[in-house]
């Protein structure tokens, strides 16, 4: 017969309520007592009943994690890091996929609201107003979208886009294209805003092509438009699109970087395996997953609390970029272009 909470209480010489608190609110239990109770529970093979504990504490110890497209290699490192961080805090994560559909996203948040203690909403496609409305139904932390008044974790893609355009300009490229991401993407808007500003600062022209699907097929589909645009370099919304674009350009008889330089964003594992190896903006997705879990658990009880964390990006120079036709073209040093310190965080309460 499985051990019960009464068995643990009797074995460790404490009241049943102390055993319950040891598992539901360990910070409220004397460390020595907590250690004794946990040792007895381990010895007896006792495992607390999560459903019963949820009825007592009002907490499920479950977290919802909603991503835009689980097939996108950008998301697995974030998911794995979030799961690991949650497990250390005795939480479980339910992962769901919206397939880039805002209406599916809304339905999933509402469905999870009564089954979890909070939701991590990654790269949402919903409007800001709808996200704010849903935050009144369940604690939310938004990843990859800046929202005033809500806890957010963002990766500084604006900085990354600026580094990428600066790099291409140093190589002598003056006609550059930006392959934009999907409609409704905050990240795509940030990349566009920053890339346009950096192009002006470098006396370069930037042609914006999109919106587009953030997939390899989406990148392949714009190859002919890139050729017609007459550009010598491209910054893509993400690595998948950059890799697809390189394949599309190859089918048209063009080589990268000899004919056109290409830069991606994300630094997914595949970017190091393609030929040529992809120059890209590295985004700290695993750090974002850990930070989002910590933020949700730290602030889930106070929905008026706002917290904003910005994680820095960096440019990783590989083989897909080379000298352009401009008068100031020269080889840019390879490797990683260092950025500001790894994390900038600010916390505020309304």
Buried (B, 14 or more C-beta within 10 A) or exposed (E): EEBBBEBBBBBBEBEEEBBBBBBBEEEEBEEEBBEBBBEBBEEBEBEBBBEEBBEEBEBBBBBBBBBBBBEBBBBBBBBEBBBBBBEEEEBEBBBBBBEBBBEBBBEBBEEBBEEBBBBBBBBBBBEBEBBBEBBEEBBBBBBBBBBEBBBBBBBBBBBBBBBBBBBBBBBBBBBBBBBBBBEBBBBBBBBBEBBBBBBEEBEBBBBBBBBBBBBBBBBBBBBEBBBEBEBBBBBBBBBBBBBBBBBBBEEEEBEBBEEBBBBBBBBBEBBEEBEBBBBBBBBBBBBBBBBBBBBBBBBBEEBEBBBBBBBBBBBBBBBBBBBBEBEBBEEBEEEEBEBEEEEEEEEEEE
